[in-house]
Amino acid sequence: MERVFTICMIVGFTIPLLSLILGQIGDILDNLFDGVFNLFEGLSLHTHFEVGNLELYLLPFSMQSLCGGLLIFGAVGKLLIRKTNQTVCIIVAVLFGYLIAVLLQTMIQKLKHVENTTYSKEQLLLFDAKIINAIIPGGFGCVSVTTLDGITTSYPAKATIAEGIPQDTKVKILYFEKNIAIVEKVEET
């Protein structure tokens, strides 16, 4: 049984490493596993359930999750094979391997569904900004713009007036000159 654990560790480590080096193995296997995963989704089998804001995927169908599960299965098995009964060792190794595979699959699926909205410079003109590095008189500083969905972007900034603008001052971006935000103070009422 120790040989099986060793082989699982080697496979769990080697396939992602080869995929990293060669690049194509991961794409082929991921497409295969995505097809199998989509088959289960198409059959309306619930392969995941929600816990709060998190969706746990019970069937780990991706190369990364299967390799991670094999690696942990082999490692836990090798650690326990000499200290416990073989049946207990296999059960514990399977549970840990499956747990890691499910966690990895959950993270992979969560990352596949992440949507990142990017804003053009023209759209950033609509948001208030804040000086994060003071603009020195006649010089430059840094302005930070936080959008409604929490994305923060920083740009070098220059003031429209000759005097400087201190740090933490609310400003309005008037326009961009090359990649430099031209700003003015927002009068607080």
Secondary structure, 3 states (H helix, E strand, C coil): CHHHHHHHHHHHHHHHHHHHHHCHHHHHHHHHHHHHHHHHHHCCCCCEEEECCEEEECCCCCHHHHHHHHHHHHHHHHHHCCCCCHHHHHHHHHHHHHHHHHHHHHHHHHHHCCCCCCCCHHHHCCCEEEEEECECCCCEEEEEEECCCCCEEEEEEEECCCCCECCCCEEEEEEEECCEEEEEECCCC
